[in-house]
């Protein structure tokens, strides 16, 4: 491979389904792509991966570091914090509520 064959541009898939492994660099993600990625998370762990890849989430009045946001979400899912503490940015609150409802549904089958 000669120097003329070197391509410094990263190869990015044309279509992303919003799964964490398929996320582009957070700096190149549009706001809509960030929301799509969050909505595509099917488990809390996937959601945490997406949040880490997105980086700082800018809420209406606060900026949330990934570690802070993950702490809030995990506390809500454990029942030690109220859902209202999760920002609505990128539809996060609704996604967390969906996980809460799934857990409630799972409890009903045990």
N, CA, C and O atoms as a GROMACS GRO file, in nm:
protein
  440
    1UNK      N    1   0.085  -0.118   0.000
    1UNK     CA    2   0.000   0.000   0.000
    1UNK      C    3   0.090   0.124   0.000
    1UNK      O    4   0.172   0.141   0.089
    2UNK      N    5   0.073   0.207  -0.098
    2UNK     CA    6   0.151   0.329  -0.109
    2UNK      C    7   0.083   0.443  -0.035
    2UNK      O    8  -0.032   0.431   0.007
    3UNK      N    9   0.154   0.552  -0.020
    3UNK     CA   10   0.100   0.669   0.050
    3UNK      C   11  -0.025   0.721  -0.019
    3UNK      O   12  -0.115   0.775   0.046
    4UNK      N   13  -0.033   0.704  -0.152
    4UNK     CA   14  -0.151   0.752  -0.225
    4UNK      C   15  -0.275   0.669  -0.194
    4UNK      O   16  -0.387   0.714  -0.218
    5UNK      N   17  -0.257   0.549  -0.139
    5UNK     CA   18  -0.370   0.463  -0.102
    5UNK      C   19  -0.422   0.491   0.039
    5UNK      O   20  -0.529   0.443   0.075
    6UNK      N   21  -0.349   0.566   0.118
    6UNK     CA   22  -0.387   0.592   0.257
    6UNK      C   23  -0.506   0.686   0.262
    6UNK      O   24  -0.505   0.793   0.200
    7UNK      N   25  -0.607   0.646   0.336
    7UNK     CA   26  -0.728   0.727   0.353
    7UNK      C   27  -0.746   0.755   0.501
    7UNK      O   28  -0.786   0.666   0.575
    8UNK      N   29  -0.719   0.878   0.546
    8UNK     CA   30  -0.729   0.908   0.689
    8UNK      C   31  -0.872   0.920   0.739
    8UNK      O   32  -0.894   0.926   0.860
    9UNK      N   33  -0.969   0.925   0.649
    9UNK     CA   34  -1.109   0.940   0.690
    9UNK      C   35  -1.161   0.809   0.747
    9UNK      O   36  -1.137   0.704   0.688
   10UNK      N   37  -1.231   0.812   0.860
   10UNK     CA   38  -1.288   0.689   0.915
   10UNK      C   39  -1.400   0.639   0.826
   10UNK      O   40  -1.471   0.718   0.763
   11UNK      N   41  -1.417   0.510   0.821
   11UNK     CA   42  -1.526   0.451   0.745
   11UNK      C   43  -1.648   0.447   0.835
   11UNK      O   44  -1.645   0.384   0.941
   12UNK      N   45  -1.754   0.512   0.793
   12UNK     CA   46  -1.876   0.521   0.872
   12UNK      C   47  -1.988   0.455   0.792
   12UNK      O   48  -2.009   0.489   0.676
   13UNK      N   49  -2.059   0.361   0.853
   13UNK     CA   50  -2.170   0.297   0.780
   13UNK      C   51  -2.271   0.402   0.736
   13UNK      O   52  -2.294   0.501   0.805
   14UNK      N   53  -2.331   0.378   0.620
   14UNK     CA   54  -2.429   0.473   0.566
   14UNK      C   55  -2.555   0.479   0.651
   14UNK      O   56  -2.611   0.586   0.671
   15UNK      N   57  -2.598   0.365   0.700
   15UNK     CA   58  -2.721   0.363   0.778
   15UNK      C   59  -2.692   0.307   0.916
   15UNK      O   60  -2.638   0.197   0.929
   16UNK      N   61  -2.730   0.382   1.017
   16UNK     CA   62  -2.714   0.336   1.155
   16UNK      C   63  -2.851   0.303   1.210
   16UNK      O   64  -2.946   0.378   1.192
   17UNK      N   65  -2.860   0.190   1.277
   17UNK     CA   66  -2.986   0.152   1.339
   17UNK      C   67  -2.996   0.203   1.481
   17UNK      O   68  -3.091   0.172   1.552
   18UNK      N   69  -2.898   0.281   1.523
   18UNK     CA   70  -2.904   0.338   1.657
   18UNK      C   71  -2.843   0.250   1.764
   18UNK      O   72  -2.852   0.284   1.882
   19UNK      N   73  -2.782   0.138   1.727
   19UNK     CA   74  -2.720   0.052   1.827
   19UNK      C   75  -2.586   0.111   1.870
   19UNK      O   76  -2.519   0.175   1.788
   20UNK      N   77  -2.546   0.092   1.993
   20UNK     CA   78  -2.423   0.153   2.045
   20UNK      C   79  -2.300   0.126   1.960
   20UNK      O   80  -2.221   0.218   1.938
   21UNK      N   81  -2.280   0.003   1.912
   21UNK     CA   82  -2.160  -0.030   1.837
   21UNK      C   83  -2.153   0.042   1.704
   21UNK      O   84  -2.046   0.052   1.644
   22UNK      N   85  -2.265   0.093   1.657
   22UNK     CA   86  -2.269   0.156   1.526
   22UNK      C   87  -2.264   0.308   1.534
   22UNK      O   88  -2.273   0.375   1.431
   23UNK      N   89  -2.249   0.363   1.653
   23UNK     CA   90  -2.246   0.507   1.668
   23UNK      C   91  -2.119   0.566   1.611
   23UNK      O   92  -2.010   0.510   1.625
   24UNK      N   93  -2.135   0.680   1.547
   24UNK     CA   94  -2.020   0.755   1.499
   24UNK      C   95  -1.963   0.834   1.616
   24UNK      O   96  -2.018   0.830   1.726
   25UNK      N   97  -1.854   0.904   1.593
   25UNK     CA   98  -1.795   0.993   1.692
   25UNK      C   99  -1.904   1.091   1.737
   25UNK      O  100  -1.977   1.145   1.653
   26UNK      N  101  -1.915   1.116   1.867
   26UNK     CA  102  -2.022   1.202   1.919
   26UNK      C  103  -2.019   1.342   1.859
   26UNK      O  104  -2.123   1.408   1.850
   27UNK      N  105  -1.901   1.388   1.818
   27UNK     CA  106  -1.892   1.521   1.760
   27UNK      C  107  -1.958   1.529   1.623
   27UNK      O  108  -1.995   1.638   1.578
   28UNK      N  109  -1.974   1.414   1.557
   28UNK     CA  110  -2.034   1.415   1.424
   28UNK      C  111  -2.180   1.375   1.425
   28UNK      O  112  -2.247   1.379   1.322
   29UNK      N  113  -2.232   1.338   1.540
   29UNK     CA  114  -2.372   1.299   1.549
   29UNK      C  115  -2.461   1.422   1.555
   29UNK      O  116  -2.433   1.517   1.628
   30UNK      N  117  -2.568   1.420   1.478
   30UNK     CA  118  -2.666   1.528   1.488
   30UNK      C  119  -2.752   1.504   1.611
   30UNK      O  120  -2.748   1.396   1.671
   31UNK      N  121  -2.828   1.603   1.648
   31UNK     CA  122  -2.918   1.588   1.762
   31UNK      C  123  -3.018   1.474   1.736
   31UNK      O  124  -3.049   1.396   1.825
   32UNK      N  125  -3.066   1.466   1.613
   32UNK     CA  126  -3.162   1.360   1.579
   32UNK      C  127  -3.097   1.222   1.588
   32UNK      O  128  -3.161   1.127   1.632
   33UNK      N  129  -2.971   1.210   1.547
   33UNK     CA  130  -2.901   1.082   1.555
   33UNK      C  131  -2.879   1.041   1.701
   33UNK      O  132  -2.886   0.923   1.735
   34UNK      N  133  -2.852   1.138   1.786
   34UNK     CA  134  -2.834   1.107   1.928
   34UNK      C  135  -2.965   1.055   1.986
   34UNK      O  136  -2.965   0.956   2.060
   35UNK      N  137  -3.077   1.120   1.952
   35UNK     CA  138  -3.206   1.075   2.002
   35UNK      C  139  -3.240   0.936   1.947
   35UNK      O  140  -3.292   0.852   2.020
   36UNK      N  141  -3.211   0.913   1.820
   36UNK     CA  142  -3.236   0.783   1.759
   36UNK      C  143  -3.156   0.674   1.829
   36UNK      O  144  -3.207   0.565   1.854
   37UNK      N  145  -3.030   0.704   1.860
   37UNK     CA  146  -2.944   0.607   1.928
   37UNK      C  147  -2.999   0.574   2.067
   37UNK      O  148  -3.002   0.458   2.108
   38UNK      N  149  -3.042   0.677   2.139
   38UNK     CA  150  -3.099   0.655   2.273
   38UNK      C  151  -3.228   0.574   2.263
   38UNK      O  152  -3.248   0.480   2.341
   39UNK      N  153  -3.314   0.609   2.170
   39UNK     CA  154  -3.438   0.534   2.152
   39UNK      C  155  -3.414   0.391   2.106
   39UNK      O  156  -3.499   0.304   2.128
   40UNK      N  157  -3.298   0.365   2.044
   40UNK     CA  158  -3.267   0.231   1.997
   40UNK      C  159  -3.214   0.139   2.106
   40UNK      O  160  -3.203   0.018   2.084
   41UNK      N  161  -3.182   0.193   2.222
   41UNK     CA  162  -3.132   0.110   2.332
   41UNK      C  163  -3.244   0.021   2.383
   41UNK      O  164  -3.354   0.068   2.411
   42UNK      N  165  -3.215  -0.108   2.394
   42UNK     CA  166  -3.317  -0.203   2.439
   42UNK      C  167  -3.297  -0.250   2.583
   42UNK      O  168  -3.383  -0.317   2.640
   43UNK      N  169  -3.183  -0.213   2.642
   43UNK     CA  170  -3.156  -0.248   2.782
   43UNK      C  171  -3.089  -0.128   2.848
   43UNK      O  172  -3.034  -0.042   2.778
   44UNK      N  173  -3.092  -0.120   2.980
   44UNK     CA  174  -3.019  -0.013   3.047
   44UNK      C  175  -2.870  -0.012   3.011
   44UNK      O  176  -2.812   0.095   2.993
   45UNK      N  177  -2.808  -0.129   3.000
   45UNK     CA  178  -2.665  -0.134   2.966
   45UNK      C  179  -2.639  -0.073   2.828
   45UNK      O  180  -2.540  -0.002   2.810
   46UNK      N  181  -2.725  -0.101   2.732
   46UNK     CA  182  -2.711  -0.040   2.600
   46UNK      C  183  -2.727   0.111   2.609
   46UNK      O  184  -2.654   0.186   2.544
   47UNK      N  185  -2.822   0.155   2.690
   47UNK     CA  186  -2.844   0.298   2.708
   47UNK      C  187  -2.719   0.363   2.768
   47UNK      O  188  -2.681   0.472   2.726
   48UNK      N  189  -2.657   0.298   2.866
   48UNK     CA  190  -2.536   0.352   2.927
   48UNK      C  191  -2.423   0.364   2.824
   48UNK      O  192  -2.348   0.461   2.824
   49UNK      N  193  -2.411   0.265   2.736
   49UNK     CA  194  -2.310   0.270   2.630
   49UNK      C  195  -2.334   0.390   2.539
   49UNK      O  196  -2.241   0.462   2.504
   50UNK      N  197  -2.460   0.410   2.502
   50UNK     CA  198  -2.494   0.522   2.414
   50UNK      C  199  -2.460   0.655   2.482
   50UNK      O  200  -2.402   0.744   2.421
   51UNK      N  201  -2.497   0.667   2.609
   51UNK     CA  202  -2.470   0.791   2.684
   51UNK      C  203  -2.320   0.817   2.690
   51UNK      O  204  -2.276   0.930   2.672
   52UNK      N  205  -2.242   0.713   2.715
   52UNK     CA  206  -2.097   0.730   2.719
   52UNK      C  207  -2.042   0.775   2.585
   52UNK      O  208  -1.949   0.856   2.579
   53UNK      N  209  -2.098   0.723   2.476
   53UNK     CA  210  -2.050   0.761   2.344
   53UNK      C  211  -2.095   0.902   2.304
   53UNK      O  212  -2.024   0.972   2.232
   54UNK      N  213  -2.212   0.942   2.350
   54UNK     CA  214  -2.262   1.077   2.319
   54UNK      C  215  -2.180   1.182   2.393
   54UNK      O  216  -2.150   1.287   2.338
   55UNK      N  217  -2.145   1.152   2.517
   55UNK     CA  218  -2.072   1.249   2.598
   55UNK      C  219  -2.168   1.336   2.677
   55UNK      O  220  -2.274   1.290   2.718
   56UNK      N  221  -2.131   1.460   2.699
   56UNK     CA  222  -2.212   1.552   2.779
   56UNK      C  223  -2.347   1.573   2.711
   56UNK      O  224  -2.355   1.598   2.591
   57UNK      N  225  -2.453   1.562   2.791
   57UNK     CA  226  -2.590   1.586   2.742
   57UNK      C  227  -2.633   1.722   2.795
   57UNK      O  228  -2.630   1.748   2.915
   58UNK      N  229  -2.673   1.808   2.703
   58UNK     CA  230  -2.714   1.943   2.739
   58UNK      C  231  -2.864   1.946   2.761
   58UNK      O  232  -2.942   1.943   2.667
   59UNK      N  233  -2.903   1.953   2.889
   59UNK     CA  234  -3.044   1.963   2.923
   59UNK      C  235  -3.091   2.107   2.910
   59UNK      O  236  -3.016   2.194   2.865
   60UNK      N  237  -3.214   2.132   2.948
   60UNK     CA  238  -3.270   2.266   2.939
   60UNK      C  239  -3.194   2.365   3.027
   60UNK      O  240  -3.164   2.476   2.985
   61UNK      N  241  -3.164   2.323   3.149
   61UNK     CA  242  -3.097   2.415   3.241
   61UNK      C  243  -2.963   2.364   3.292
   61UNK      O  244  -2.887   2.440   3.352
   62UNK      N  245  -2.933   2.236   3.270
   62UNK     CA  246  -2.808   2.178   3.319
   62UNK      C  247  -2.739   2.097   3.210
   62UNK      O  248  -2.804   2.047   3.118
   63UNK      N  249  -2.609   2.083   3.223
   63UNK     CA  250  -2.531   1.992   3.139
   63UNK      C  251  -2.499   1.871   3.224
   63UNK      O  252  -2.460   1.884   3.340
   64UNK      N  253  -2.517   1.751   3.166
   64UNK     CA  254  -2.497   1.628   3.241
   64UNK      C  255  -2.378   1.551   3.185
   64UNK      O  256  -2.377   1.516   3.067
   65UNK      N  257  -2.278   1.524   3.270
   65UNK     CA  258  -2.169   1.436   3.231
   65UNK      C  259  -2.227   1.295   3.221
   65UNK      O  260  -2.323   1.263   3.291
   66UNK      N  261  -2.170   1.211   3.134
   66UNK     CA  262  -2.221   1.074   3.123
   66UNK      C  263  -2.230   1.002   3.256
   66UNK      O  264  -2.330   0.935   3.284
   67UNK      N  265  -2.127   1.014   3.340
   67UNK     CA  266  -2.128   0.942   3.468
   67UNK      C  267  -2.242   0.990   3.559
   67UNK      O  268  -2.303   0.910   3.629
   68UNK      N  269  -2.270   1.120   3.557
   68UNK     CA  270  -2.380   1.174   3.638
   68UNK      C  271  -2.515   1.122   3.588
   68UNK      O  272  -2.601   1.082   3.666
   69UNK      N  273  -2.531   1.125   3.457
   69UNK     CA  274  -2.657   1.081   3.397
   69UNK      C  275  -2.682   0.932   3.422
   69UNK      O  276  -2.793   0.891   3.452
   70UNK      N  277  -2.577   0.853   3.408
   70UNK     CA  278  -2.589   0.709   3.432
   70UNK      C  279  -2.623   0.683   3.579
   70UNK      O  280  -2.703   0.595   3.609
   71UNK      N  281  -2.563   0.758   3.669
   71UNK     CA  282  -2.594   0.743   3.812
   71UNK      C  283  -2.742   0.774   3.838
   71UNK      O  284  -2.810   0.699   3.908
   72UNK      N  285  -2.792   0.882   3.781
   72UNK     CA  286  -2.932   0.920   3.800
   72UNK      C  287  -3.023   0.810   3.744
   72UNK      O  288  -3.118   0.767   3.810
   73UNK      N  289  -2.994   0.765   3.623
   73UNK     CA  290  -3.079   0.664   3.559
   73UNK      C  291  -3.078   0.534   3.639
   73UNK      O  292  -3.184   0.475   3.662
   74UNK      N  293  -2.961   0.488   3.681
   74UNK     CA  294  -2.955   0.363   3.758
   74UNK      C  295  -3.027   0.378   3.891
   74UNK      O  296  -3.090   0.283   3.939
   75UNK      N  297  -3.018   0.496   3.953
   75UNK     CA  298  -3.090   0.519   4.079
   75UNK      C  299  -3.241   0.516   4.057
   75UNK      O  300  -3.315   0.462   4.140
   76UNK      N  301  -3.286   0.573   3.948
   76UNK     CA  302  -3.429   0.570   3.915
   76UNK      C  303  -3.474   0.426   3.893
   76UNK      O  304  -3.579   0.385   3.944
   77UNK      N  305  -3.396   0.349   3.819
   77UNK     CA  306  -3.432   0.210   3.792
   77UNK      C  307  -3.429   0.124   3.918
   77UNK      O  308  -3.502   0.024   3.927
   78UNK      N  309  -3.345   0.162   4.015
   78UNK     CA  310  -3.341   0.089   4.142
   78UNK      C  311  -3.452   0.134   4.237
   78UNK      O  312  -3.477   0.069   4.339
   79UNK      N  313  -3.519   0.243   4.202
   79UNK     CA  314  -3.628   0.292   4.285
   79UNK      C  315  -3.585   0.387   4.395
   79UNK      O  316  -3.665   0.417   4.484
   80UNK      N  317  -3.462   0.435   4.391
   80UNK     CA  318  -3.414   0.525   4.496
   80UNK      C  319  -3.417   0.672   4.455
   80UNK      O  320  -3.382   0.759   4.533
   81UNK      N  321  -3.461   0.698   4.332
   81UNK     CA  322  -3.470   0.835   4.284
   81UNK      C  323  -3.594   0.845   4.194
   81UNK      O  324  -3.632   0.747   4.129
   82UNK      N  325  -3.654   0.961   4.190
   82UNK     CA  326  -3.776   0.982   4.111
   82UNK      C  327  -3.744   1.000   3.963
   82UNK      O  328  -3.642   1.059   3.927
   83UNK      N  329  -3.830   0.948   3.879
   83UNK     CA  330  -3.815   0.958   3.734
   83UNK      C  331  -3.800   1.102   3.686
   83UNK      O  332  -3.735   1.128   3.585
   84UNK      N  333  -3.860   1.196   3.758
   84UNK     CA  334  -3.854   1.337   3.718
   84UNK      C  335  -3.712   1.393   3.719
   84UNK      O  336  -3.687   1.500   3.663
   85UNK      N  337  -3.619   1.321   3.782
   85UNK     CA  338  -3.479   1.366   3.786
   85UNK      C  339  -3.405   1.340   3.654
   85UNK      O  340  -3.297   1.393   3.633
   86UNK      N  341  -3.465   1.257   3.566
   86UNK     CA  342  -3.403   1.227   3.437
   86UNK      C  343  -3.443   1.334   3.337
   86UNK      O  344  -3.561   1.366   3.323
   87UNK      N  345  -3.345   1.390   3.268
   87UNK     CA  346  -3.372   1.493   3.168
   87UNK      C  347  -3.459   1.438   3.055
   87UNK      O  348  -3.455   1.319   3.024
   88UNK      N  349  -3.536   1.525   2.995
   88UNK     CA  350  -3.617   1.486   2.879
   88UNK      C  351  -3.538   1.494   2.748
   88UNK      O  352  -3.585   1.447   2.644
   89UNK      N  353  -3.420   1.553   2.754
   89UNK     CA  354  -3.337   1.568   2.635
   89UNK      C  355  -3.318   1.432   2.567
   89UNK      O  356  -3.293   1.331   2.634
   90UNK      N  357  -3.330   1.431   2.435
   90UNK     CA  358  -3.315   1.310   2.353
   90UNK      C  359  -3.414   1.201   2.391
   90UNK      O  360  -3.391   1.084   2.362
   91UNK      N  361  -3.525   1.238   2.456
   91UNK     CA  362  -3.629   1.143   2.494
   91UNK      C  363  -3.582   1.046   2.604
   91UNK      O  364  -3.639   0.938   2.621
   92UNK      N  365  -3.480   1.085   2.678
   92UNK     CA  366  -3.423   0.997   2.781
   92UNK      C  367  -3.524   0.955   2.886
   92UNK      O  368  -3.530   0.838   2.923
   93UNK      N  369  -3.604   1.050   2.934
   93UNK     CA  370  -3.699   1.017   3.040
   93UNK      C  371  -3.797   0.909   2.994
   93UNK      O  372  -3.829   0.817   3.070
   94UNK      N  373  -3.845   0.920   2.870
   94UNK     CA  374  -3.938   0.820   2.819
   94UNK      C  375  -3.873   0.683   2.803
   94UNK      O  376  -3.937   0.581   2.827
   95UNK      N  377  -3.747   0.681   2.763
   95UNK     CA  378  -3.676   0.554   2.748
   95UNK      C  379  -3.659   0.488   2.885
   95UNK      O  380  -3.680   0.367   2.899
   96UNK      N  381  -3.621   0.566   2.985
   96UNK     CA  382  -3.605   0.513   3.121
   96UNK      C  383  -3.740   0.464   3.174
   96UNK      O  384  -3.747   0.359   3.238
   97UNK      N  385  -3.846   0.538   3.147
   97UNK     CA  386  -3.979   0.496   3.189
   97UNK      C  387  -4.018   0.364   3.122
   97UNK      O  388  -4.081   0.279   3.185
   98UNK      N  389  -3.980   0.347   2.997
   98UNK     CA  390  -4.007   0.221   2.926
   98UNK      C  391  -3.937   0.105   2.997
   98UNK      O  392  -3.995  -0.002   3.014
   99UNK      N  393  -3.811   0.126   3.039
   99UNK     CA  394  -3.738   0.022   3.111
   99UNK      C  395  -3.805  -0.008   3.245
   99UNK      O  396  -3.812  -0.124   3.286
  100UNK      N  397  -3.855   0.095   3.312
  100UNK     CA  398  -3.924   0.075   3.439
  100UNK      C  399  -4.050  -0.009   3.418
  100UNK      O  400  -4.078  -0.100   3.497
  101UNK      N  401  -4.124   0.020   3.314
  101UNK     CA  402  -4.246  -0.054   3.285
  101UNK      C  403  -4.216  -0.199   3.248
  101UNK      O  404  -4.291  -0.290   3.285
  102UNK      N  405  -4.106  -0.220   3.175
  102UNK     CA  406  -4.066  -0.357   3.141
  102UNK      C  407  -4.033  -0.436   3.266
  102UNK      O  408  -4.067  -0.554   3.276
  103UNK      N  409  -3.968  -0.372   3.362
  103UNK     CA  410  -3.934  -0.441   3.488
  103UNK      C  411  -4.060  -0.475   3.565
  103UNK      O  412  -4.070  -0.582   3.625
  104UNK      N  413  -4.156  -0.384   3.565
  104UNK     CA  414  -4.284  -0.410   3.634
  104UNK      C  415  -4.357  -0.526   3.568
  104UNK      O  416  -4.414  -0.612   3.636
  105UNK      N  417  -4.356  -0.529   3.434
  105UNK     CA  418  -4.419  -0.638   3.360
  105UNK      C  419  -4.350  -0.771   3.392
  105UNK      O  420  -4.416  -0.873   3.410
  106UNK      N  421  -4.215  -0.768   3.399
  106UNK     CA  422  -4.140  -0.891   3.429
  106UNK      C  423  -4.172  -0.942   3.569
  106UNK      O  424  -4.177  -1.063   3.590
  107UNK      N  425  -4.194  -0.851   3.664
  107UNK     CA  426  -4.228  -0.893   3.801
  107UNK      C  427  -4.360  -0.967   3.804
  107UNK      O  428  -4.378  -1.058   3.885
  108UNK      N  429  -4.451  -0.929   3.717
  108UNK     CA  430  -4.581  -0.992   3.713
  108UNK      C  431  -4.580  -1.136   3.666
  108UNK      O  432  -4.674  -1.211   3.689
  109UNK      N  433  -4.471  -1.174   3.599
  109UNK     CA  434  -4.462  -1.311   3.547
  109UNK      C  435  -4.382  -1.404   3.634
  109UNK      O  436  -4.366  -1.520   3.599
  110UNK      N  437  -4.331  -1.358   3.747
  110UNK     CA  438  -4.250  -1.443   3.835
  110UNK      C  439  -4.333  -1.508   3.939
  110UNK      O  440  -4.280  -1.583   4.022
   0.00000   0.00000   0.00000
